[in-house]
Amino acid sequence: MIEAGTHGPDDSASVIRAERLAFLFRFNRYSVLMTLVVAPIMAWIASGRISPAHQMLAWWAAISLISLTRAGLGWMYHRRQWQAQEIAKWQRLYLALTLLTGMCWGALALPVIDAAPDGRVVYFLVLLAVTAFSLFPNMSLLAANAALNVPINLAMLAGAWMDLVTQPFLVFATVLVYTPVCLLAAGRFARLFGEMVGTSLVFKRLSNAAEAANLAKSTFLANMSHEIRTPLNGVLGMAELLQASVLDKEQRRYCDAIATSG
């Protein structure tokens, strides 16, 4: 993350970009945990029952390696503060690993993994659940949602087109409707996230401005009090000296008025 500045829209854009990425890495752990739990269960259930064991083992190893890499990347990101120019590099790394994760999940819907049409229905149901779950961890950035969901949904469309699943027309129509709905929801989430961060930045800057104004007022009053009190002490001191001298009645009344006014 980077610290919020106080200058112009470019600084605000950098802070919002950093907050988006920090959110992605913060909640990336839930997506990784889901993958590390669901993938081995899928591989164990499907091995020898739906697909060949060696194919499922290779698939499980690939997606687990990518997920562990994502977890390590998140750990590295949160170790220190990053400059604005480095945020774009981290975002590209996150999107690349998310895209690889989506491609690994999508492989379940393609002929790279052998499965009977009836058995592949299980894969399609799991893939729909994965795309739905991914909306929250990736809600701060539309590109992150697209990087995971688009490969999965394209693979399901391709699998249905190639008749790799029972009721291919129903699956094709479902995915064709489901994909834009997910992307529209993801875009709305990302827009709301940006507005929320932007509003918090405005509030922070107004709060800082109010604190600065209050500090300036206090400093001004302290300086003015000092500047006024110094000559006033001199006037009061001279009035006391005058009171100790020989004065007529009117002059003493003036001196008493000065002394009592202080």
Secondary structure by P-SEA (a helix, b strand, c coil): cbbbbcccaaaaaaaaaaaaaaaaaaaaaaaaaaaaaaaaaaaaaaccccccaaaaaaaaaaaaaaaaaaaaaaaaaacccccccaaaaaaaaaaaaaaaaaaaaacccccccccccccaaaaaaaaaaaaaaacccccccaaaaaaccaaaaaaaaaaaaaccccaaaaaaaaaaaaaaaaaaaaaaaaaaaaaaaaaaaaaaaaaaaaaaaaaaaaaaaaaaaaaaaaaaaaaaaaaaaaaaccccaaaaaaaaaaaaac
